[in-house]
Amino acid sequence: MDDAIFSQLDFGPIEEFLRLDDVTDISYSNGGQVWIKTLSRGVYKVERPEINNALMEKLAFQCSNVMGKTFNMAHPFLDAESTELRLNFIHDSIATNGIACVIRKTPAKIRLNKEKLINEKYVSEDLLDFLLQCVQGHANIIVSGETGSGKTELVKYLASTTKEDEKIITIEDTLELHLDRIFPHRDIVAMKTNNIASYTDVLVTCMRQNPIWILLSEVRSAEAVLAVRNSISSGHHILSTIHSDKAASIPMRMYSLLETNQEVEQFLSTIHRYVQIGVYVKGYMSKELGRFQREIMEICEFYVDDDNKPQVNTIFQKSMDGKMTLNNPTQHLRDYLSIQGVILPDNIFRTDEKPVTSSLNVNAPMETI
């Protein structure tokens, strides 16, 4: 939807939440339930009687009218998208307890920075510096997590640390990254897939644009998996996200999205060979901190051994009870980064090459040997 038209929509009392930087999602359902998702408090319910079915139906019809689409029993789903907002409506013929809507804010800004990540216990300074060195060394990185865990925000931050002379192409089916608007002085091409230009079509053109980095907003289909595989196997470098409950499961999660009978071992060997780093981010209510917490819970290194077998080195892992495990990266990753001019110490985390496991308070500093 054209932004000029979108700005003329009457959001009424919803406008209050659209103006708050802390708010990321607004959910309406069940004949008057309004739930807000924020960066600081997580998800909570608000009482706003003026936000009701009549208001949401009016907003849906405004969107359908300016988009030239139909929203009724015959066409019960409606998606509307501007530069910084994404709306999804479900008609009450399908949502039998009343029209349902989710509004997601996708602002053109980097919400994370190094100071914020460390001060809010998102990640330790040592681990963050390691991830930034991986970016500088052109490691392929996939960030996993559940919905609302902050995967895209972390990818945007990591992308912001790439070198200014390195061309970036973003490929998305829904606009969320906005790196071209955040860094208007950089060589960035923002590409959007649709029913005319598929991931495959866009990727073919993307290769001809000579990017250093290809950013896929999310791997959630077989076509996106193939786009990732083709990107990395052709020598380009990627940053992307995927839904997965832990970092070590990323390659198998990608395989599960494929709609082919490709041999699993062959596929996993390819991913382990070309994707160097997997990260798992979790969002949860922290009783100790008294607020909603987003935190890196796992960092894994993928590689293939001398027998071409896929292997995983768990560099960092933290359980919800506070137990932490820390290992140094293998020689495979150190060799890969060194080719790009990034030299990691053999014992970067001072573990003497031995796994370090400790049961610590969830917010206590990590011990290393």
C-alpha angles and dihedrals in degrees: 000000000000110000093224090057092041091055090059094060115114107235092171113189091358088073088077091069096039089062095054113095091205093061116091103167139021117198126192124187148126098050098302110356110139118190124183127201116203136176093240106036104027115216122350139157124247128196110232111151089181089065099076143138093281092055094047092048089051091051092048092051091048089055094045092048097052091043093049091236134127125242113188142098091299092048104030099165127070131180122189125180137183130171094280106014134062122189130189122187131190117199119236090243086071100026093055095189092059141296113316128208139176121195116194123193116216104179122191095243140095105246094186132066133168095262093049093047093053099038093049091048092243089138138344119262093244093054093044091052088050092053091048090051088052089054091049088050092053095245115170107242131190120189117207134190145116125291110292095016093120101254095144093047091054092049090050090052093048090048089052089062095057116111115276094235093055113100116231128200118190119203116194140157090204121029113249110127101061092181091148090061095041092051105028091164093061131087097255128149116196112204126187124199121219140160090292101041112043127193088263093051093046093047093054090054091042092059090056091056091067099231124180092203130035115194117198109191093215139352103223106135141047089253091054091050090053090047090055093046093048092046096052096039089054092058100260121128124237142201115189146144136234138179107254135137095228139013096244090059096058097099093047090045088054090050091051089057092057117101096205137085094244113155108265097220092052093049094047091049089055093050093044090049096051106027108070104179136035121187128192119204123190131193118203144147107267112211091192095052093036093225144074109288130201114195142167104245101174140021119186134185117216123205143141121244128226090278091055091250118147112247136183126211111195102216095177134006132170126185125208090255090061099257110146134195123194129185134170119249115261127252087258092067094039090054092048093051093043090061086061091049097258111127117196119197113247089241101033094158094039094240096133087236090292124117111258115209123177136167103225140162109277091246100034120114114264119255120224130185 
